[in-house]
Amino acid sequence: MFLTGRIATHDGAPVPSDLLVERVCNNRTRQEVYASPHGDFSMQLGSRADSFPEASVDSTSSYSTLRKDPSMGISRRELTKCELRASASGFHPRVVSLLDVDPSGSSIDVGVIVVERGTKVKGTTLSAIPYKAPKDARKAYEKGVQAEKNGKLDDAHKYLETAVEIYPSSANAWFRLGTVLQKQDQMDAARKAYTQATTIDSKFLPPYLSLASMAYQTGNWTEVLTLTDHILELDPLNHAAVTNYILDLDPVNYAGAYFYNAMANYNLNKFEDAERSALKAEHLDLLTHFPQLHLLLAEIFARKNNYAIAIAEIQTYLALAPHAKDAEQAREQLAKLEKLNGTSVN
C-alpha cells in the first residue's frame, strides 16, 4: 500500500530541497522520505520499504515484531494512529493526522499539505538568470532541445550554439550543448561546455554528473571523486541514515552519483566510504541503471569475508546482466565465493 501526497508552500515558491516528510506513530518516527523538487512524495507501507529508525523503535511495541519479519507491514488499523509531519529549514513544521484516512484501496492520497515559511532563508528563491535570457536566445534554446529530442543532432548543435552565443550566462544551455556534443562524440568540446555550465552555476548539478561519467569512463578516479563529492554535498540523502529503498524523483540521477562516488572511493582504497556510497546507490537504483553496482558490493563484502552477501550480490548482477561481457568472469568469482562459503554444489 502506498501513502502519497504533495507538499506546497503558502507563497507558491518552490519547495526546499531538504523538505522531509515523516510518518509518526505514537510519537515515534516510523518512516522518512524527502519530497521531490515538485513537492510530491510517496511512502510504500510494509515490507522492506517501511523503515523503522533503530533509535526510535520500542522493543516492547508491536512495531518491533514487525521489523523482525520483513514480509509483514503495518496494519491498516494501526495506520490511523499515525500522522504525517512535513518539515524543512526556514518553514514551520506541518502535522497532518491520518485518523480519517480511508485505507480501503491499494493507495492513500492525503492531498496537498501546505507549509508556511518561518523566516526568509537565503538561497531558497530561484535564480532569475535563466529568465533574463533574450527572446532570441530562449527561442534558439527551445529549438535546440526539440531537435535533440527528434534525433537531429546537427540542428540541435547549431541552435544551442546560437543560444549560448546570444546569452552565455545560461548554465542550462551550456549543459544541453554539452549533451549534444557528447552524442556527436566531440568529447573535448562536450567537456568544455559542461565545465562552462558549472562555472556559471555551481548548484546546477547535471553537468557535474556528466563530467563524472566521462571521468569514470577514463578511470580518472580523483576527478570522479571531486565531482561526485560536490553533487552529494548538496543531496539531502547524504545527510540522512538511509535504511530503506527510495524512489528517487530528482532530475539529477543521484543513484549514478553515488555509484560513481563508490567506484572512485574503492579504486582510491577508501573502502568504508565506498561501501557507504554503494549501499545508498543500491537503495536508489530501483530501475537498475547500474548493474555493475552489485559487482562492486560483492567485492566490498568479500573483502570483509562476508561471503553470503557477496554471493547474493553476484547472483543479482547475473540476473540483471546475464549476457554481459564479464558474465563468465562473474560466474567464476561466484564459484570461488561459494567454495569459500562452503555452499558450492558438486
Buried (B, 14 or more C-beta within 10 A) or exposed (E): BBBBBBBBBEEEEBBBBBBBBBBBBEEBBBBBBBBBBBBBBBBBBBEEBBBBBEEEBEEEBEBEEBBEEEEEBBBBEBBBBBBBBBBBBBBEEBEBEBEEBEBEEEEBEBEEBBBEBEEEEEEBEEEEBBEEBEEEBBBBBEBBBEBBEEEBBEBBBBBBBBBBEBBEBBBBBBBBBBBBBBBBEBBEBBBBBBBBBBEBBEEBBBBBBBBBBBBBEEEBBEBBBBBBBBBBEBBBBBEBEBBBBBBBBBEBBBBBBBBBBBBBBBBBEBBEBBBBBBBBBBBBBEEBBBBBBBBBBBBBBBEEEBBEBBBBBBBBBBEBBEEBEEEEEBBEBBBBBBEBBEEEEE
